[in-house]
Amino acid sequence: MDMGTHDAQLRELQRRLPHAQVLPWTGHLDCIRQAMQQCRTRAAWVVSSWVDYRKFDWLWEPSPWQADQIHCWPNMREQFGDTFLVPREPWQQQQQNLRLLEHFQHVNFDHESMTLLPWQHLHQYDSAGHLDTVQQPLDVVFISNGEPNAESNYEKLLSCKDLSANRVHRIDKVNGRVAAYHAAAQISRTPWFFAVFAKLEVDTQFDWSWQPRRWEPKHHIFYARNPVNGLTYGHQAMIAYNRELVLKNTGQGLDFTLDQPHEVVPIVSGTAYYDVSPWQAWRTAFREVLKLRHSLPDSENEYRLHQWLNGHDPSRTGSYWSQWGAQDAMQYYDEVRGDFDQLKKSYEWEWLASYALRRRNLTADL
């Protein structure tokens, strides 16, 4: 491919889709809003000039029982790829209440992953619209707060063979979740940084050259394996944080990351061994289950909640404390009737420690 690949791809899309409108990139949700304002057919394709469509079937139709769904073709790195088939009437009914695209009633990701054009051949722009020709490796910030496995996981991180181009920083024993995130952002010198939490044993094959779309400020959440309940999703996983967004975030919601624009990247970043002590297992489960319970109704989170409450590996001593932490979170949620201010107390380690002591006679290893 030559350096004109991006422009050639755009011309080819216009040839195949002669009625297509060209929109500037302003994020998935906003682009779809603009596209659907002009849609006069029962559905519309919303596609991207940086996806390789040479073998794509433009005549594809959903089954009748899937006609009201947004169909999303993921790409090689992200669940929310850049290829959508959007039904007009369901979109019009729901779009006014959408803050995030994933809040649409049903987004169907069950499609073959698309291939992106090589990033070296695309015109890269930063969030201010300036041409960005240098893809600087992201800083890595290891965040620890007394976890028993922090040192071994930090050494594992440093041993990654492909990490030599990235600067690695560490912050330790910063009290409070928001303060820790802010400290990580302040130490980073790149617009995005990889946040590696101390309970995560990173996958040594992780691609540290990964880059976000620099013209779209958002956080990127990778996957992590949970060895206790068998789940693999974004909880405890590595996150590529947008530095400016982090510094603006005061932690108004229950989940620091989900309070701002974010996207899931279905790449496993490692395994989260959070059950290395009773306190670590209990507090991790307690905080996550509060957030899951508060998110209902949500079918995916209902399944995750079931696994936290019921799925555990009896060979792992800490898994019992994980299960008890999940049960205590459910009881606490009911006790305070889901009061948001009461739920937010879970942000602070000191409050968690006092509650664990009262509830389980559990002493925190702070």
N, C-alpha and C positions, 0 to 999 in steps of 0.2 A: 504494500500500500504506500502511496506517496503522501505528501503533506496536504494534498487536497482532498483526502478521504472524507472529511467531515462535510465539505461543501458538495462533493459528489453524492454523498448519501442523501443530503437534503434535496438535491435535484431529482434523485431517483424516487424519493417519497412523493414529491410533487407530480412526477410522471404517473406513478401507480395510483395515486389518490388525487385526481385532477381538481376536486372541489375542496381540497384541504386548505385550511387557514394556518398561517405561520404565526406562532405566538412566542414572545420572549419568555425565557425560563424564570418563573417566580415562585417555584415550589409546586409540588403535586396538586395540593388542594386548590390553590389559586388558579393554576393552569386549567384544571378541569372545570372550575367555575366559569372561567372565560370561554372555554370551548362550548360548554353546554348552553350558554346564553345564545349561541349562534346555531345550535342544533335544531334541525327541523325534521329529522327522521327519528325512528323509534329508539335508536342507539347511536353512539358516536365513538369512533376510535380516537384516543388521545395517545400520541406516540412521540418518540424522541429521535432526533437526528444522530444521537450517539449510540444507538442500538443497531446491530447488524441484522437487517430484515431480508437478506437475499434469499432465504429459504422459508420465509414466513407465509402462512396461508391466510391471505386477506379475505377469503370467502368463509372463514370459520364462523359457525353459528352455535350459540349455547343451546342446550336442551331446553324444552319448554319450561321445565320446573326450575331452571336456573336463569331464566330470562330477566328476572328482577334483580340479579346480583351484579355488582361491579366485578368484572373479570380482570385480574391483574397477572401479568406474566412477570415473574421475578427475573432478576438478572443474576450474574455470577456471584455477586457480593451482597445483594440486598433483597429482602422479601418484597418490599415495595419497589419493584422495578420501574420501568419508564414506559410500559405498554399497557394500556387500559382499554377495555370495551365497557362503556358506561350507558346504562339504560336511561332514556330521557325522563319518563314519568316518575319512576322511583326516585331518581335524582332530584327532580323538582319538588317532590313531597318531603324530602329529608334535608336538602342542602342548607336551608336557613339555620338549622340547629347544629350544623357540623362545625366543630372547632378543629378536629383532626380528621383526616380521611378515614382512619381506622374506626371512627365512630359510626360510619355508615353501617346499616343493619347487617349486611352480609357482603364481605369482600372475598371472592373466591381466588385463592392462590394456587389452586391445583392445576397448574399448567407448566409446561416444559420451560426450563430456565433459558433466558435469552442470552446471547453473547454480546458483550460491549465491544465497540471498536477500541483498538489499543489507545490508551490515554495519551500516548506520545503524539498521536496524530489528531487529537482534538484541540480546539481552541479552548483553553482553560481560562476562566474568569474568576476573580475573587468577589466577595459580597458587595463591593463597591462598583463592580462592573469593569475593573481594570484587568488587562491581560496579565495572566499569571503563568509565566513560562517555567518557573522553577518550582518543582515539587519537593519541598524541604521535608525530610523525614520527621515524623512527629516526635516530640519529647515524650518520655515515659515517666510517670510519677507513681511510685509505690507508696501506698497509704497504709500505715499500720497504727494500731492502738492497743498494744499489749497482747496480741494474739499469740498463743503458744507456738504456732507454726510459722510465725512471721519471718524469722531468720532463715529457715530452710527454704521457704517460698521465695524470699528475696534472692538467695543464692541461686535458686533454680532459674529465676528471671535473668540474672546476670550471665548465666551459662548458655543462654539462647545464642546459637551460632550466627543468626542473621540480625543481631541487635547492634552490631558495631557502628552503624551509621546514625543510630538514635541516641540522644542524650538521656541518661537515666538519672532521675532525682528521687529522693525519699523524704517523706515527712512522717513524723512519728509522734504519737501521744498528743494530738490536738483534740481538745475536748469539744464535743459537739459535731454532729454530722455536717452542718452547713459550714462551720468554721474550717473543718478539714478540707472540704471541697474548695473553699476560697483559698486556703493555703496552697493547695495543689495548683490552682490556676495562677496564683501569683508567682510561683516558682518556675512555671513553664515559660518558655520563650518562643513557642510556636503557636499559631492561631488555634489549632486543635492539639490535644494531648491525650495519650493513652493513660487512663487511670487504672492501675492494677491494685486491687484490694488484697490485704495480707492473707486472707483465707483462700485465695485463689492460687492453685498450682498451675502455672501457665503451661500451655501446650508448646513444647519446644519447636514445633513445626509451624507455629503461627507466622503469618506473613507480616513482618514489621514494616514493610514498604507500603502497606495499605494507605490509601489516601481518601479523604472525604471529597465531596463536591464543594470546592472552596467558595462557590458563588451562592451556596445555600446554607445559612447558619442553622445548625441543628446538632443535637447529640446523636451518636451512633452506638447502639447497644448490641454487643455481641452475645453469644450464648455461653453458658457454663453448665457442666454436668453436676448434678446433685447426687452424691454417692449414697445418701440416706434414703431418699424417697423415689429415686429413679427419674426425676424430672430433668429435662434439659431445656432451659429457656434463659431469659435475660437476667434473672436474679443472681446476684453475686458475681456476675460476669464482668469482663473488662469493658470499659466504656471509652469511646473516643469523644471527649468533651470539647465543645466549642468554648474557648477560653472566655470570650466576652460575655457569652450568655451565663456562664457559671458565676462570674463576678457580679452580674446583675440579679442573680437569683437569691432571694432572701428566705427561701424555704417555706412558702405559704401553704403548700399542700402537704400530703402525707408522703409523697415520693418526690425527692429533689429533682431527679432526672425527668420524670414524666410531666412535671409542671411546665416544661418548655418544649419547643419543637424537637422531635426525636424520630428516629427510624431504627428498626430492627435489622441487624446484619446477621443472617443465619450462618455464621461461622463460629465454630466452637473455640473459645479462647482458653479453655482449661477446665480443671475440676476443682470445685469449691469444697475443701475439707473444713467445714465449719464446726464439726462435732468433736473437735480435739479436746474440749473440756465441757463440763456440764453447763457452765455459764455461757460460753460461746454458742453452744447448741441451742440453749433455751432462748437467749436474746435474739438470735438470728431468726428462729422460727416465730417468735412472738411478734417481731416487727413486720415480717413478711405476711403473716396471716392477717394481721390487722389491715394491711393494705389490700389484700385480696378480698377480705370480707367487705371492706368499704366500697370495692369496685362493683359488687354485684348489683343487678343481674348481668352476668357475662358468662357465656357457656364455657369458654376456655378457662377462665379463672375459677369457675366452679369445679372443674376437673382438677386444677392445681390445688385448690383448697382441700379437696377430698384426699389427694395424695399427701399433703402435709399432715393431715389429721390421722390418716390410716396407713399410709405406706411407709414402712421403715425396715431397715436391715437389722434383725435382732442380734446379729453377730457384732454389731458396732454399738458399744456401750452408750455412746453419746446420742444414738438415735432415739433412745427413750426420752432423753431430755429435750430433744427436738420435738417429739410428739407431745410432750407435756407443755412445752412452750406454745405450741399451736393450740392446744386445748385451752390454756390459760388466756390466750389472746381472744378466742371466741367468747369466753365467759366475760372477760373485761369489756368487750365490745357491747355485749348485751347489758352489762351492769350500767354502762354510761349511755346506753341507748344510741350508740353511734355518734355521740356528741363530738364534733370535730375538734374543739379545743382540748377535750380530754384525750382524744386519740393522738394529738400532736405531742403529748408528753413523751411518747415513745422515741422522739428524736434525741432525747438527752440520756446519756449513759447513767447519770446519777439517779434519775427517776426510775429507770429500768432496774438498776441495782436494788433500790429500796423496795420496789414492787416484787422482785424475785425473792428477796429475803422474807417479805411478809407472806407471799403466796406459797413458796416452796422451801423456805428456810435455806435458800441457796445463796451462798456468798459469792459475790462477783470477783473475778480475777482482773481487776482494773489495772 
